[in-house]
Amino acid sequence: FKALVLGSTGGIGRRVVHYLAKDKRFTKITAITRSEKNKQEYFSVNDSNQLSKINFLKMDFDKISKTKSELKNYDFLISGLGMYTQDVKDEKEFRNVEIGLNSEVAKLFMDGGGTRMSFLSGAGAKKDSWMMFARVKYDAEMELMKIANCSSVRPGAILNRPGDSGFRHYAIQLFSWFPSMSVETDDIAKAMIQSVLVNE
């Protein structure tokens, strides 16, 4: 299989690429990024055969359509692209990333022969919720389901996410005392991969 990973240098995306590279069923993994990164460092992959499967696709998110030809002939799209809630300035910006960017890439992926997609949503995603995060995530799920055969994962507090540090890291770790409200980063990555492999 061939897979595209959107949001590939984020905490979840990095682990998705890691596990895809280890999976012998995948022969090509393309990490969509704004700039190339060190494969070994970002994806914790040292095996030369696994590293050779990983490619970078530099994308200008203001000109996504220019990469249309490079999004062809992939089986799956896995997206961890999003924003940390505390980094959101307003709902318009949040919607542009969660719905706008994800939808635009999903359309090109499907036009290029794609089959299935997995999207990183969040616990509590709900139509007309009073919480912006939940409301926008729900709307993103619905929009992506119109475009692709898309499944969504809805984790609660995400534990041990690469890149988390300082107060945010320690605050989130408190949720480890409540297993029903939290989930490990690696378990989310594995679940997203499994969701696109259903019936394969």
C-alpha positions in Angstrom: 0.0 0.0 0.0 0.9 3.6 -0.4 -0.1 6.2 2.2 -0.1 10.0 2.5 0.3 11.5 6.0 -1.0 15.0 6.5 0.2 16.7 9.7 3.2 14.4 9.6 5.5 16.4 11.9 2.9 16.8 14.6 2.8 14.6 17.7 0.4 12.0 16.2 1.5 12.3 12.6 5.1 11.5 13.5 4.0 8.2 15.2 1.8 7.3 12.3 4.7 7.6 9.9 6.8 5.6 12.4 4.4 2.7 12.4 3.6 2.8 8.7 7.4 2.5 8.0 7.5 -0.6 10.2 4.5 -2.2 8.5 5.7 -4.5 5.6 2.3 -4.0 3.8 3.3 -0.4 3.1 5.8 0.3 0.4 5.6 4.1 0.2 4.8 6.7 2.8 4.7 10.3 1.9 4.9 12.8 4.7 3.3 16.1 3.7 5.2 19.0 5.3 6.0 22.6 4.8 9.7 21.8 4.9 11.8 18.6 4.9 12.9 17.2 8.3 15.4 14.6 9.5 13.6 11.3 9.0 15.5 9.4 11.7 15.0 12.2 14.3 11.3 13.0 13.5 10.0 9.5 12.9 12.3 7.5 15.2 13.2 5.1 12.3 16.7 3.8 12.0 16.3 0.8 9.7 17.6 1.7 6.2 14.8 -0.3 4.5 12.1 1.5 6.5 13.7 4.9 6.0 13.8 4.3 2.2 10.0 4.0 2.2 9.5 7.5 3.6 9.3 10.5 1.3 8.7 14.2 1.9 6.2 16.3 -0.1 6.7 20.0 0.5 3.4 21.7 0.3 2.5 25.4 0.4 -0.8 25.4 2.2 -1.8 28.6 0.4 -1.4 26.8 -2.9 -2.4 23.2 -2.3 -3.8 22.7 -5.8 -0.3 23.0 -7.2 0.5 19.6 -5.7 -2.5 17.9 -7.3 -0.4 15.6 -9.6 1.8 14.5 -6.6 -1.3 13.3 -4.7 -2.2 10.7 -7.2 -2.1 6.9 -6.9 -2.2 6.6 -3.1 -4.4 4.1 -1.3 -4.8 5.9 2.0 -4.7 9.4 3.6 -4.2 9.7 7.3 -4.5 13.2 8.7 -3.4 14.5 12.1 -3.4 18.0 10.8 -4.9 20.4 13.3 -4.2 23.1 15.9 -3.7 22.9 19.6 -6.8 24.4 21.2 -4.7 26.9 23.2 -3.1 28.2 20.0 -6.4 29.1 18.3 -7.0 32.8 18.0 -10.5 32.6 16.6 -13.0 30.2 15.2 -12.4 31.3 11.6 -8.7 30.3 11.8 -9.6 27.0 13.5 -12.1 26.2 10.8 -9.6 27.0 8.0 -7.2 24.4 9.3 -9.5 21.7 10.6 -12.0 21.9 7.7 -10.5 24.0 4.9 -7.0 22.5 4.6 -8.1 18.9 5.4 -10.9 19.0 2.9 -8.8 20.5 0.1 -6.2 17.8 0.4 -8.8 15.1 0.8 -10.5 16.2 -2.5 -7.2 16.0 -4.4 -6.4 12.6 -2.8 -9.8 11.2 -3.9 -9.5 12.7 -7.3 -6.2 11.0 -7.7 -7.6 7.5 -7.0 -7.6 7.4 -3.2 -9.8 4.9 -1.3 -9.9 5.6 2.4 -9.0 8.3 4.9 -8.6 8.6 8.7 -9.0 11.9 10.5 -7.9 13.0 14.0 -10.9 14.4 15.7 -11.5 14.7 19.4 -13.6 13.5 22.3 -16.8 15.4 22.6 -17.1 16.3 18.9 -20.7 17.4 18.7 -23.0 19.4 16.4 -23.9 22.8 17.8 -21.8 22.3 20.9 -21.1 25.4 23.0 -17.4 24.4 22.9 -15.7 25.7 19.8 -13.3 22.7 19.6 -16.1 20.1 19.7 -18.3 22.0 17.3 -15.6 22.5 14.7 -14.3 19.0 15.0 -17.8 17.6 14.4 -18.2 19.9 11.3 -14.8 18.7 10.0 -15.9 15.1 10.4 -19.1 15.7 8.5 -17.4 17.5 5.7 -14.7 14.9 5.2 -17.3 12.1 5.1 -18.9 13.9 2.1 -15.6 13.9 0.3 -14.0 10.6 1.2 -14.6 7.2 2.8 -13.4 8.8 6.1 -13.3 7.4 9.6 -12.5 9.7 12.6 -10.8 8.9 15.8 -11.9 10.8 18.9 -9.3 10.6 21.6 -9.5 12.3 25.0 -6.4 13.7 26.6 -3.4 12.6 24.5 -0.5 11.2 26.6 3.2 11.2 25.7 2.8 13.2 22.5 6.2 14.0 20.8 6.8 17.7 21.0 4.8 18.4 24.2 6.8 20.0 26.9 6.6 22.2 29.9 3.4 22.9 31.7 1.2 21.4 28.9 3.0 18.1 29.1 2.7 17.8 32.9 -0.9 19.0 33.0 -1.9 16.4 30.4 0.0 13.6 32.2 -2.5 14.1 35.1 -5.1 12.5 33.0 -3.1 9.2 33.1 -4.8 8.7 36.4 -8.1 8.5 34.5 -7.8 5.8 31.8 -11.3 6.4 30.5 -10.4 10.0 29.7 -6.9 9.6 28.2 -5.1 7.6 25.5 -1.5 7.0 24.6 -0.1 8.7 21.4 1.1 5.4 20.0 -2.4 3.8 20.5 -4.0 6.6 18.5 -1.5 6.3 15.7 -2.1 2.5 15.5 -5.8 3.0 15.5 -5.7 5.5 12.6 -3.7 3.0 10.6 -6.0 0.2 11.4 -9.0 2.2 10.4 -7.9 2.6 6.8 -6.9 -1.1 6.6 -10.3 -2.4 7.5 -11.3 -5.2 5.1 -7.8 -5.3 3.6 
